[in-house]
Amino acid sequence: GAHGHEPPVVNSSAYVFHIGPDGSLSHQTKLSATDGNVDDMFGHAVGLSSTGSDGSAFAIVGAHLHNGRDVDAGSAYVFHVSADGSVHQTAKLTADDGSQSDWFGKSVSISEIL
């Protein structure tokens, strides 16, 4: 992730890279929250799934200071990364009982695609 990347700090980002067979890296896309705000800390925590048989993968990106249900309650965003490089935000996760300073999304993880 690259929280605080966009100067002046507006919305943070996370970046997806493709690793080629020779180990080379190429930038594939940039992830941003659809409802990102200043200092949400989007990208402080990032999790990636393994690549599925169709070549797609999922990413989860935390934004633990997002003011969703309450101040700094936190959120996590799930993105589907297609084999062709297109990316779609598929979910925004929050705690049903989220309250001030819960920091939901401070640490994230995602399992493999079945």
CNS distance restraints for C-alpha pairs under 8 A (distance, minus, plus):
assign (resid   1 and name CA) (resid  13 and name CA) 6.19 0.50 0.50
assign (resid   1 and name CA) (resid  14 and name CA) 4.08 0.50 0.50
assign (resid   1 and name CA) (resid  15 and name CA) 6.44 0.50 0.50
assign (resid   1 and name CA) (resid  42 and name CA) 7.47 0.50 0.50
assign (resid   1 and name CA) (resid  43 and name CA) 3.90 0.50 0.50
assign (resid   1 and name CA) (resid  44 and name CA) 5.72 0.50 0.50
assign (resid   1 and name CA) (resid  45 and name CA) 6.72 0.50 0.50
assign (resid   1 and name CA) (resid  46 and name CA) 6.37 0.50 0.50
assign (resid   1 and name CA) (resid  61 and name CA) 7.87 0.50 0.50
assign (resid   2 and name CA) (resid  12 and name CA) 6.12 0.50 0.50
assign (resid   2 and name CA) (resid  13 and name CA) 5.26 0.50 0.50
assign (resid   2 and name CA) (resid  14 and name CA) 5.43 0.50 0.50
assign (resid   2 and name CA) (resid  15 and name CA) 7.63 0.50 0.50
assign (resid   2 and name CA) (resid  42 and name CA) 7.74 0.50 0.50
assign (resid   2 and name CA) (resid  43 and name CA) 5.54 0.50 0.50
assign (resid   2 and name CA) (resid  44 and name CA) 7.04 0.50 0.50
assign (resid   3 and name CA) (resid  11 and name CA) 7.81 0.50 0.50
assign (resid   3 and name CA) (resid  12 and name CA) 4.48 0.50 0.50
assign (resid   3 and name CA) (resid  13 and name CA) 5.97 0.50 0.50
assign (resid   3 and name CA) (resid  14 and name CA) 7.53 0.50 0.50
assign (resid   3 and name CA) (resid  41 and name CA) 5.24 0.50 0.50
assign (resid   3 and name CA) (resid  42 and name CA) 5.48 0.50 0.50
assign (resid   3 and name CA) (resid  43 and name CA) 5.05 0.50 0.50
assign (resid   3 and name CA) (resid  44 and name CA) 5.80 0.50 0.50
assign (resid   4 and name CA) (resid   9 and name CA) 5.31 0.50 0.50
assign (resid   4 and name CA) (resid  10 and name CA) 7.38 0.50 0.50
assign (resid   4 and name CA) (resid  11 and name CA) 6.85 0.50 0.50
assign (resid   4 and name CA) (resid  12 and name CA) 4.94 0.50 0.50
assign (resid   4 and name CA) (resid  13 and name CA) 7.72 0.50 0.50
assign (resid   4 and name CA) (resid  39 and name CA) 6.95 0.50 0.50
assign (resid   4 and name CA) (resid  41 and name CA) 6.97 0.50 0.50
assign (resid   5 and name CA) (resid   9 and name CA) 6.69 0.50 0.50
assign (resid   5 and name CA) (resid  11 and name CA) 7.52 0.50 0.50
assign (resid   5 and name CA) (resid  12 and name CA) 5.34 0.50 0.50
assign (resid   5 and name CA) (resid  13 and name CA) 6.55 0.50 0.50
assign (resid   6 and name CA) (resid  10 and name CA) 5.93 0.50 0.50
assign (resid   6 and name CA) (resid  11 and name CA) 6.23 0.50 0.50
assign (resid   6 and name CA) (resid  12 and name CA) 6.08 0.50 0.50
assign (resid   6 and name CA) (resid  13 and name CA) 7.78 0.50 0.50
assign (resid   9 and name CA) (resid  38 and name CA) 6.16 0.50 0.50
assign (resid   9 and name CA) (resid  39 and name CA) 7.11 0.50 0.50
assign (resid  10 and name CA) (resid  37 and name CA) 6.44 0.50 0.50
assign (resid  10 and name CA) (resid  38 and name CA) 4.76 0.50 0.50
assign (resid  10 and name CA) (resid  39 and name CA) 7.38 0.50 0.50
assign (resid  11 and name CA) (resid  32 and name CA) 7.29 0.50 0.50
assign (resid  11 and name CA) (resid  33 and name CA) 7.83 0.50 0.50
assign (resid  11 and name CA) (resid  36 and name CA) 5.60 0.50 0.50
assign (resid  11 and name CA) (resid  37 and name CA) 5.65 0.50 0.50
assign (resid  11 and name CA) (resid  38 and name CA) 5.66 0.50 0.50
assign (resid  11 and name CA) (resid  39 and name CA) 7.31 0.50 0.50
assign (resid  11 and name CA) (resid  40 and name CA) 7.60 0.50 0.50
assign (resid  11 and name CA) (resid  42 and name CA) 7.55 0.50 0.50
assign (resid  12 and name CA) (resid  32 and name CA) 6.69 0.50 0.50
assign (resid  12 and name CA) (resid  36 and name CA) 7.64 0.50 0.50
assign (resid  12 and name CA) (resid  38 and name CA) 7.97 0.50 0.50
assign (resid  12 and name CA) (resid  39 and name CA) 7.81 0.50 0.50
assign (resid  12 and name CA) (resid  40 and name CA) 7.67 0.50 0.50
assign (resid  12 and name CA) (resid  41 and name CA) 6.73 0.50 0.50
assign (resid  12 and name CA) (resid  42 and name CA) 5.40 0.50 0.50
assign (resid  12 and name CA) (resid  43 and name CA) 6.65 0.50 0.50
assign (resid  13 and name CA) (resid  30 and name CA) 6.54 0.50 0.50
assign (resid  13 and name CA) (resid  31 and name CA) 5.51 0.50 0.50
assign (resid  13 and name CA) (resid  32 and name CA) 4.98 0.50 0.50
assign (resid  13 and name CA) (resid  33 and name CA) 7.81 0.50 0.50
assign (resid  13 and name CA) (resid  42 and name CA) 6.42 0.50 0.50
assign (resid  13 and name CA) (resid  43 and name CA) 5.89 0.50 0.50
assign (resid  14 and name CA) (resid  30 and name CA) 5.84 0.50 0.50
assign (resid  14 and name CA) (resid  31 and name CA) 4.99 0.50 0.50
assign (resid  14 and name CA) (resid  32 and name CA) 6.70 0.50 0.50
assign (resid  14 and name CA) (resid  42 and name CA) 7.69 0.50 0.50
assign (resid  14 and name CA) (resid  43 and name CA) 5.33 0.50 0.50
assign (resid  14 and name CA) (resid  46 and name CA) 7.92 0.50 0.50
assign (resid  14 and name CA) (resid  61 and name CA) 7.61 0.50 0.50
assign (resid  15 and name CA) (resid  27 and name CA) 7.43 0.50 0.50
assign (resid  15 and name CA) (resid  28 and name CA) 7.64 0.50 0.50
assign (resid  15 and name CA) (resid  29 and name CA) 5.95 0.50 0.50
assign (resid  15 and name CA) (resid  30 and name CA) 4.51 0.50 0.50
assign (resid  15 and name CA) (resid  31 and name CA) 5.92 0.50 0.50
assign (resid  16 and name CA) (resid  27 and name CA) 6.26 0.50 0.50
assign (resid  16 and name CA) (resid  28 and name CA) 5.41 0.50 0.50
assign (resid  16 and name CA) (resid  29 and name CA) 5.25 0.50 0.50
assign (resid  16 and name CA) (resid  30 and name CA) 6.20 0.50 0.50
assign (resid  16 and name CA) (resid  31 and name CA) 7.52 0.50 0.50
assign (resid  17 and name CA) (resid  25 and name CA) 6.19 0.50 0.50
assign (resid  17 and name CA) (resid  26 and name CA) 5.41 0.50 0.50
assign (resid  17 and name CA) (resid  27 and name CA) 4.44 0.50 0.50
assign (resid  17 and name CA) (resid  28 and name CA) 5.01 0.50 0.50
assign (resid  17 and name CA) (resid  29 and name CA) 7.13 0.50 0.50
assign (resid  18 and name CA) (resid  25 and name CA) 5.65 0.50 0.50
assign (resid  18 and name CA) (resid  26 and name CA) 5.25 0.50 0.50
assign (resid  18 and name CA) (resid  27 and name CA) 6.38 0.50 0.50
assign (resid  18 and name CA) (resid  28 and name CA) 6.09 0.50 0.50
assign (resid  19 and name CA) (resid  23 and name CA) 5.66 0.50 0.50
assign (resid  19 and name CA) (resid  24 and name CA) 5.64 0.50 0.50
assign (resid  19 and name CA) (resid  25 and name CA) 4.80 0.50 0.50
assign (resid  19 and name CA) (resid  26 and name CA) 6.71 0.50 0.50
assign (resid  20 and name CA) (resid  24 and name CA) 5.13 0.50 0.50
assign (resid  20 and name CA) (resid  25 and name CA) 6.33 0.50 0.50
assign (resid  20 and name CA) (resid  26 and name CA) 7.76 0.50 0.50
assign (resid  28 and name CA) (resid  85 and name CA) 6.24 0.50 0.50
assign (resid  29 and name CA) (resid  85 and name CA) 7.18 0.50 0.50
assign (resid  29 and name CA) (resid  86 and name CA) 7.93 0.50 0.50
assign (resid  29 and name CA) (resid  87 and name CA) 7.64 0.50 0.50
assign (resid  31 and name CA) (resid  87 and name CA) 7.94 0.50 0.50
assign (resid  32 and name CA) (resid  36 and name CA) 7.22 0.50 0.50
assign (resid  32 and name CA) (resid  42 and name CA) 7.76 0.50 0.50
assign (resid  33 and name CA) (resid  42 and name CA) 7.43 0.50 0.50
assign (resid  33 and name CA) (resid  77 and name CA) 6.98 0.50 0.50
assign (resid  33 and name CA) (resid  89 and name CA) 7.88 0.50 0.50
assign (resid  34 and name CA) (resid  89 and name CA) 7.88 0.50 0.50
assign (resid  36 and name CA) (resid  40 and name CA) 6.78 0.50 0.50
assign (resid  36 and name CA) (resid  42 and name CA) 7.60 0.50 0.50
assign (resid  36 and name CA) (resid  66 and name CA) 7.62 0.50 0.50
assign (resid  37 and name CA) (resid  66 and name CA) 7.20 0.50 0.50
assign (resid  39 and name CA) (resid  65 and name CA) 6.92 0.50 0.50
assign (resid  39 and name CA) (resid  66 and name CA) 7.72 0.50 0.50
assign (resid  40 and name CA) (resid  63 and name CA) 5.35 0.50 0.50
assign (resid  40 and name CA) (resid  64 and name CA) 6.51 0.50 0.50
assign (resid  40 and name CA) (resid  65 and name CA) 4.48 0.50 0.50
assign (resid  40 and name CA) (resid  66 and name CA) 4.44 0.50 0.50
assign (resid  40 and name CA) (resid  67 and name CA) 7.51 0.50 0.50
assign (resid  40 and name CA) (resid  72 and name CA) 7.89 0.50 0.50
assign (resid  40 and name CA) (resid  74 and name CA) 7.86 0.50 0.50
assign (resid  41 and name CA) (resid  62 and name CA) 7.56 0.50 0.50
assign (resid  41 and name CA) (resid  63 and name CA) 4.91 0.50 0.50
assign (resid  41 and name CA) (resid  64 and name CA) 6.19 0.50 0.50
assign (resid  41 and name CA) (resid  65 and name CA) 5.87 0.50 0.50
assign (resid  41 and name CA) (resid  66 and name CA) 7.36 0.50 0.50
assign (resid  42 and name CA) (resid  61 and name CA) 6.67 0.50 0.50
assign (resid  42 and name CA) (resid  62 and name CA) 5.59 0.50 0.50
assign (resid  42 and name CA) (resid  63 and name CA) 3.95 0.50 0.50
assign (resid  42 and name CA) (resid  64 and name CA) 7.21 0.50 0.50
assign (resid  42 and name CA) (resid  66 and name CA) 7.98 0.50 0.50
assign (resid  43 and name CA) (resid  61 and name CA) 5.59 0.50 0.50
assign (resid  43 and name CA) (resid  62 and name CA) 5.84 0.50 0.50
assign (resid  43 and name CA) (resid  63 and name CA) 6.47 0.50 0.50
assign (resid  44 and name CA) (resid  61 and name CA) 7.68 0.50 0.50
assign (resid  44 and name CA) (resid  62 and name CA) 6.33 0.50 0.50
assign (resid  44 and name CA) (resid  63 and name CA) 6.84 0.50 0.50
assign (resid  44 and name CA) (resid  64 and name CA) 7.98 0.50 0.50
assign (resid  44 and name CA) (resid 106 and name CA) 7.14 0.50 0.50
assign (resid  45 and name CA) (resid  61 and name CA) 5.89 0.50 0.50
assign (resid  45 and name CA) (resid  62 and name CA) 5.10 0.50 0.50
assign (resid  45 and name CA) (resid  63 and name CA) 7.60 0.50 0.50
assign (resid  45 and name CA) (resid 105 and name CA) 7.19 0.50 0.50
assign (resid  45 and name CA) (resid 106 and name CA) 6.19 0.50 0.50
assign (resid  45 and name CA) (resid 107 and name CA) 5.54 0.50 0.50
assign (resid  45 and name CA) (resid 108 and name CA) 6.01 0.50 0.50
assign (resid  46 and name CA) (resid  59 and name CA) 7.12 0.50 0.50
assign (resid  46 and name CA) (resid  60 and name CA) 5.74 0.50 0.50
assign (resid  46 and name CA) (resid  61 and name CA) 4.60 0.50 0.50
assign (resid  46 and name CA) (resid  62 and name CA) 6.33 0.50 0.50
assign (resid  46 and name CA) (resid 107 and name CA) 7.79 0.50 0.50
assign (resid  46 and name CA) (resid 108 and name CA) 6.20 0.50 0.50
assign (resid  46 and name CA) (resid 109 and name CA) 7.20 0.50 0.50
assign (resid  47 and name CA) (resid  59 and name CA) 5.63 0.50 0.50
assign (resid  47 and name CA) (resid  60 and name CA) 5.11 0.50 0.50
assign (resid  47 and name CA) (resid  61 and name CA) 6.53 0.50 0.50
assign (resid  47 and name CA) (resid 108 and name CA) 5.92 0.50 0.50
assign (resid  47 and name CA) (resid 109 and name CA) 4.73 0.50 0.50
assign (resid  47 and name CA) (resid 110 and name CA) 5.67 0.50 0.50
assign (resid  48 and name CA) (resid  57 and name CA) 7.36 0.50 0.50
assign (resid  48 and name CA) (resid  58 and name CA) 5.93 0.50 0.50
assign (resid  48 and name CA) (resid  59 and name CA) 4.53 0.50 0.50
assign (resid  48 and name CA) (resid  60 and name CA) 6.51 0.50 0.50
assign (resid  48 and name CA) (resid 109 and name CA) 7.25 0.50 0.50
assign (resid  48 and name CA) (resid 110 and name CA) 6.09 0.50 0.50
assign (resid  48 and name CA) (resid 111 and name CA) 7.77 0.50 0.50
assign (resid  49 and name CA) (resid  57 and name CA) 5.69 0.50 0.50
assign (resid  49 and name CA) (resid  58 and name CA) 5.28 0.50 0.50
assign (resid  49 and name CA) (resid  59 and name CA) 6.35 0.50 0.50
assign (resid  49 and name CA) (resid 110 and name CA) 5.73 0.50 0.50
assign (resid  49 and name CA) (resid 111 and name CA) 5.51 0.50 0.50
assign (resid  49 and name CA) (resid 112 and name CA) 4.82 0.50 0.50
assign (resid  49 and name CA) (resid 113 and name CA) 6.50 0.50 0.50
assign (resid  50 and name CA) (resid  57 and name CA) 6.17 0.50 0.50
assign (resid  50 and name CA) (resid  58 and name CA) 7.81 0.50 0.50
assign (resid  50 and name CA) (resid 111 and name CA) 7.54 0.50 0.50
assign (resid  50 and name CA) (resid 112 and name CA) 5.02 0.50 0.50
assign (resid  50 and name CA) (resid 113 and name CA) 6.39 0.50 0.50
assign (resid  51 and name CA) (resid  55 and name CA) 5.55 0.50 0.50
assign (resid  51 and name CA) (resid  56 and name CA) 5.50 0.50 0.50
assign (resid  51 and name CA) (resid  57 and name CA) 4.82 0.50 0.50
assign (resid  51 and name CA) (resid 112 and name CA) 7.54 0.50 0.50
assign (resid  51 and name CA) (resid 113 and name CA) 6.93 0.50 0.50
assign (resid  52 and name CA) (resid  56 and name CA) 5.47 0.50 0.50
assign (resid  52 and name CA) (resid  57 and name CA) 6.14 0.50 0.50
assign (resid  52 and name CA) (resid 112 and name CA) 7.74 0.50 0.50
assign (resid  52 and name CA) (resid 113 and name CA) 5.45 0.50 0.50
assign (resid  52 and name CA) (resid 114 and name CA) 7.04 0.50 0.50
assign (resid  54 and name CA) (resid  83 and name CA) 6.99 0.50 0.50
assign (resid  55 and name CA) (resid  82 and name CA) 6.81 0.50 0.50
assign (resid  55 and name CA) (resid  83 and name CA) 4.62 0.50 0.50
assign (resid  56 and name CA) (resid  80 and name CA) 7.28 0.50 0.50
assign (resid  56 and name CA) (resid  81 and name CA) 5.56 0.50 0.50
assign (resid  56 and name CA) (resid  82 and name CA) 4.37 0.50 0.50
assign (resid  56 and name CA) (resid  83 and name CA) 4.70 0.50 0.50
assign (resid  57 and name CA) (resid  80 and name CA) 6.08 0.50 0.50
assign (resid  57 and name CA) (resid  81 and name CA) 5.21 0.50 0.50
assign (resid  57 and name CA) (resid  82 and name CA) 6.59 0.50 0.50
assign (resid  57 and name CA) (resid  83 and name CA) 7.80 0.50 0.50
assign (resid  57 and name CA) (resid 113 and name CA) 7.18 0.50 0.50
assign (resid  58 and name CA) (resid  78 and name CA) 6.95 0.50 0.50
assign (resid  58 and name CA) (resid  79 and name CA) 5.60 0.50 0.50
assign (resid  58 and name CA) (resid  80 and name CA) 4.66 0.50 0.50
assign (resid  58 and name CA) (resid  81 and name CA) 5.80 0.50 0.50
assign (resid  58 and name CA) (resid 110 and name CA) 7.85 0.50 0.50
assign (resid  58 and name CA) (resid 113 and name CA) 7.92 0.50 0.50
assign (resid  59 and name CA) (resid  78 and name CA) 5.73 0.50 0.50
assign (resid  59 and name CA) (resid  79 and name CA) 5.15 0.50 0.50
assign (resid  59 and name CA) (resid  80 and name CA) 6.58 0.50 0.50
assign (resid  59 and name CA) (resid  81 and name CA) 7.43 0.50 0.50
assign (resid  59 and name CA) (resid 110 and name CA) 7.36 0.50 0.50
assign (resid  60 and name CA) (resid  76 and name CA) 6.59 0.50 0.50
assign (resid  60 and name CA) (resid  77 and name CA) 5.49 0.50 0.50
assign (resid  60 and name CA) (resid  78 and name CA) 4.47 0.50 0.50
assign (resid  60 and name CA) (resid  79 and name CA) 6.31 0.50 0.50
assign (resid  60 and name CA) (resid 108 and name CA) 6.83 0.50 0.50
assign (resid  60 and name CA) (resid 109 and name CA) 6.98 0.50 0.50
assign (resid  60 and name CA) (resid 110 and name CA) 6.73 0.50 0.50
assign (resid  61 and name CA) (resid  76 and name CA) 5.50 0.50 0.50
assign (resid  61 and name CA) (resid  77 and name CA) 5.20 0.50 0.50
assign (resid  61 and name CA) (resid  78 and name CA) 6.56 0.50 0.50
assign (resid  61 and name CA) (resid 105 and name CA) 7.54 0.50 0.50
assign (resid  61 and name CA) (resid 108 and name CA) 7.07 0.50 0.50
assign (resid  62 and name CA) (resid  74 and name CA) 7.77 0.50 0.50
assign (resid  62 and name CA) (resid  75 and name CA) 6.13 0.50 0.50
assign (resid  62 and name CA) (resid  76 and name CA) 4.24 0.50 0.50
assign (resid  62 and name CA) (resid  77 and name CA) 6.38 0.50 0.50
assign (resid  62 and name CA) (resid 104 and name CA) 7.71 0.50 0.50
assign (resid  62 and name CA) (resid 105 and name CA) 4.21 0.50 0.50
assign (resid  62 and name CA) (resid 106 and name CA) 6.00 0.50 0.50
assign (resid  62 and name CA) (resid 107 and name CA) 6.86 0.50 0.50
assign (resid  62 and name CA) (resid 108 and name CA) 6.36 0.50 0.50
assign (resid  63 and name CA) (resid  74 and name CA) 5.72 0.50 0.50
assign (resid  63 and name CA) (resid  75 and name CA) 5.24 0.50 0.50
assign (resid  63 and name CA) (resid  76 and name CA) 5.73 0.50 0.50
assign (resid  63 and name CA) (resid  77 and name CA) 7.87 0.50 0.50
assign (resid  63 and name CA) (resid 104 and name CA) 7.63 0.50 0.50
assign (resid  63 and name CA) (resid 105 and name CA) 5.58 0.50 0.50
assign (resid  63 and name CA) (resid 106 and name CA) 6.84 0.50 0.50
assign (resid  64 and name CA) (resid  72 and name CA) 6.55 0.50 0.50
assign (resid  64 and name CA) (resid  73 and name CA) 6.82 0.50 0.50
assign (resid  64 and name CA) (resid  74 and name CA) 3.90 0.50 0.50
assign (resid  64 and name CA) (resid  75 and name CA) 5.77 0.50 0.50
assign (resid  64 and name CA) (resid  76 and name CA) 7.47 0.50 0.50
assign (resid  64 and name CA) (resid 102 and name CA) 7.94 0.50 0.50
assign (resid  64 and name CA) (resid 103 and name CA) 4.37 0.50 0.50
assign (resid  64 and name CA) (resid 104 and name CA) 5.18 0.50 0.50
assign (resid  64 and name CA) (resid 105 and name CA) 4.67 0.50 0.50
assign (resid  64 and name CA) (resid 106 and name CA) 4.84 0.50 0.50
assign (resid  65 and name CA) (resid  71 and name CA) 7.49 0.50 0.50
assign (resid  65 and name CA) (resid  72 and name CA) 4.09 0.50 0.50
assign (resid  65 and name CA) (resid  73 and name CA) 6.38 0.50 0.50
assign (resid  65 and name CA) (resid  74 and name CA) 4.94 0.50 0.50
assign (resid  65 and name CA) (resid  75 and name CA) 7.69 0.50 0.50
assign (resid  65 and name CA) (resid 101 and name CA) 7.60 0.50 0.50
assign (resid  65 and name CA) (resid 103 and name CA) 5.98 0.50 0.50
assign (resid  65 and name CA) (resid 104 and name CA) 8.00 0.50 0.50
assign (resid  66 and name CA) (resid  71 and name CA) 7.23 0.50 0.50
assign (resid  66 and name CA) (resid  72 and name CA) 5.26 0.50 0.50
assign (resid  66 and name CA) (resid  73 and name CA) 6.32 0.50 0.50
assign (resid  66 and name CA) (resid  74 and name CA) 4.51 0.50 0.50
assign (resid  66 and name CA) (resid  75 and name CA) 5.97 0.50 0.50
assign (resid  67 and name CA) (resid  71 and name CA) 4.54 0.50 0.50
assign (resid  67 and name CA) (resid  72 and name CA) 4.91 0.50 0.50
assign (resid  67 and name CA) (resid  73 and name CA) 5.83 0.50 0.50
assign (resid  67 and name CA) (resid  74 and name CA) 6.30 0.50 0.50
assign (resid  68 and name CA) (resid  72 and name CA) 7.48 0.50 0.50
assign (resid  68 and name CA) (resid  73 and name CA) 6.24 0.50 0.50
assign (resid  68 and name CA) (resid  74 and name CA) 6.46 0.50 0.50
assign (resid  68 and name CA) (resid  75 and name CA) 7.01 0.50 0.50
assign (resid  68 and name CA) (resid  94 and name CA) 7.59 0.50 0.50
assign (resid  69 and name CA) (resid  73 and name CA) 6.21 0.50 0.50
assign (resid  69 and name CA) (resid  94 and name CA) 7.84 0.50 0.50
assign (resid  69 and name CA) (resid  98 and name CA) 5.93 0.50 0.50
assign (resid  69 and name CA) (resid  99 and name CA) 6.51 0.50 0.50
assign (resid  70 and name CA) (resid  98 and name CA) 6.91 0.50 0.50
assign (resid  70 and name CA) (resid  99 and name CA) 5.28 0.50 0.50
assign (resid  70 and name CA) (resid 100 and name CA) 5.07 0.50 0.50
assign (resid  70 and name CA) (resid 101 and name CA) 7.90 0.50 0.50
assign (resid  71 and name CA) (resid  99 and name CA) 7.33 0.50 0.50
assign (resid  71 and name CA) (resid 100 and name CA) 4.89 0.50 0.50
assign (resid  71 and name CA) (resid 101 and name CA) 6.42 0.50 0.50
assign (resid  72 and name CA) (resid  99 and name CA) 7.91 0.50 0.50
assign (resid  72 and name CA) (resid 100 and name CA) 5.61 0.50 0.50
assign (resid  72 and name CA) (resid 101 and name CA) 4.68 0.50 0.50
assign (resid  72 and name CA) (resid 102 and name CA) 6.63 0.50 0.50
assign (resid  72 and name CA) (resid 103 and name CA) 5.98 0.50 0.50
assign (resid  73 and name CA) (resid  98 and name CA) 5.59 0.50 0.50
assign (resid  73 and name CA) (resid  99 and name CA) 5.28 0.50 0.50
assign (resid  73 and name CA) (resid 100 and name CA) 5.04 0.50 0.50
assign (resid  73 and name CA) (resid 101 and name CA) 5.10 0.50 0.50
assign (resid  73 and name CA) (resid 102 and name CA) 4.71 0.50 0.50
assign (resid  73 and name CA) (resid 103 and name CA) 5.17 0.50 0.50
assign (resid  73 and name CA) (resid 104 and name CA) 6.01 0.50 0.50
assign (resid  74 and name CA) (resid  94 and name CA) 6.78 0.50 0.50
assign (resid  74 and name CA) (resid  98 and name CA) 7.87 0.50 0.50
assign (resid  74 and name CA) (resid 101 and name CA) 7.72 0.50 0.50
assign (resid  74 and name CA) (resid 102 and name CA) 6.67 0.50 0.50
assign (resid  74 and name CA) (resid 103 and name CA) 4.73 0.50 0.50
assign (resid  74 and name CA) (resid 104 and name CA) 4.31 0.50 0.50
assign (resid  74 and name CA) (resid 105 and name CA) 5.83 0.50 0.50
assign (resid  74 and name CA) (resid 106 and name CA) 7.70 0.50 0.50
assign (resid  75 and name CA) (resid  92 and name CA) 6.78 0.50 0.50
assign (resid  75 and name CA) (resid  93 and name CA) 5.57 0.50 0.50
assign (resid  75 and name CA) (resid  94 and name CA) 4.91 0.50 0.50
assign (resid  75 and name CA) (resid  95 and name CA) 7.77 0.50 0.50
assign (resid  75 and name CA) (resid 103 and name CA) 7.78 0.50 0.50
assign (resid  75 and name CA) (resid 104 and name CA) 5.56 0.50 0.50
assign (resid  75 and name CA) (resid 105 and name CA) 5.36 0.50 0.50
assign (resid  76 and name CA) (resid  92 and name CA) 5.83 0.50 0.50
assign (resid  76 and name CA) (resid  93 and name CA) 5.01 0.50 0.50
assign (resid  76 and name CA) (resid  94 and name CA) 6.68 0.50 0.50
assign (resid  76 and name CA) (resid 104 and name CA) 7.25 0.50 0.50
assign (resid  76 and name CA) (resid 105 and name CA) 5.06 0.50 0.50
assign (resid  76 and name CA) (resid 108 and name CA) 7.76 0.50 0.50
assign (resid  77 and name CA) (resid  89 and name CA) 7.05 0.50 0.50
assign (resid  77 and name CA) (resid  90 and name CA) 7.73 0.50 0.50
assign (resid  77 and name CA) (resid  91 and name CA) 5.76 0.50 0.50
assign (resid  77 and name CA) (resid  92 and name CA) 4.51 0.50 0.50
assign (resid  77 and name CA) (resid  93 and name CA) 6.05 0.50 0.50
assign (resid  78 and name CA) (resid  89 and name CA) 5.84 0.50 0.50
assign (resid  78 and name CA) (resid  90 and name CA) 5.58 0.50 0.50
assign (resid  78 and name CA) (resid  91 and name CA) 5.04 0.50 0.50
assign (resid  78 and name CA) (resid  92 and name CA) 6.34 0.50 0.50
assign (resid  78 and name CA) (resid  93 and name CA) 7.76 0.50 0.50
assign (resid  79 and name CA) (resid  87 and name CA) 6.56 0.50 0.50
assign (resid  79 and name CA) (resid  88 and name CA) 5.49 0.50 0.50
assign (resid  79 and name CA) (resid  89 and name CA) 4.26 0.50 0.50
assign (resid  79 and name CA) (resid  90 and name CA) 5.39 0.50 0.50
assign (resid  79 and name CA) (resid  91 and name CA) 7.15 0.50 0.50
assign (resid  80 and name CA) (resid  87 and name CA) 5.62 0.50 0.50
assign (resid  80 and name CA) (resid  88 and name CA) 5.37 0.50 0.50
assign (resid  80 and name CA) (resid  89 and name CA) 6.39 0.50 0.50
assign (resid  80 and name CA) (resid  90 and name CA) 6.47 0.50 0.50
assign (resid  81 and name CA) (resid  85 and name CA) 6.15 0.50 0.50
assign (resid  81 and name CA) (resid  86 and name CA) 5.91 0.50 0.50
assign (resid  81 and name CA) (resid  87 and name CA) 4.61 0.50 0.50
assign (resid  81 and name CA) (resid  88 and name CA) 6.81 0.50 0.50
assign (resid  82 and name CA) (resid  86 and name CA) 5.33 0.50 0.50
assign (resid  82 and name CA) (resid  87 and name CA) 6.30 0.50 0.50
assign (resid  94 and name CA) (resid  98 and name CA) 6.99 0.50 0.50
assign (resid  94 and name CA) (resid 104 and name CA) 6.92 0.50 0.50
assign (resid  95 and name CA) (resid 104 and name CA) 6.93 0.50 0.50
assign (resid  98 and name CA) (resid 102 and name CA) 6.50 0.50 0.50
assign (resid  98 and name CA) (resid 104 and name CA) 7.78 0.50 0.50
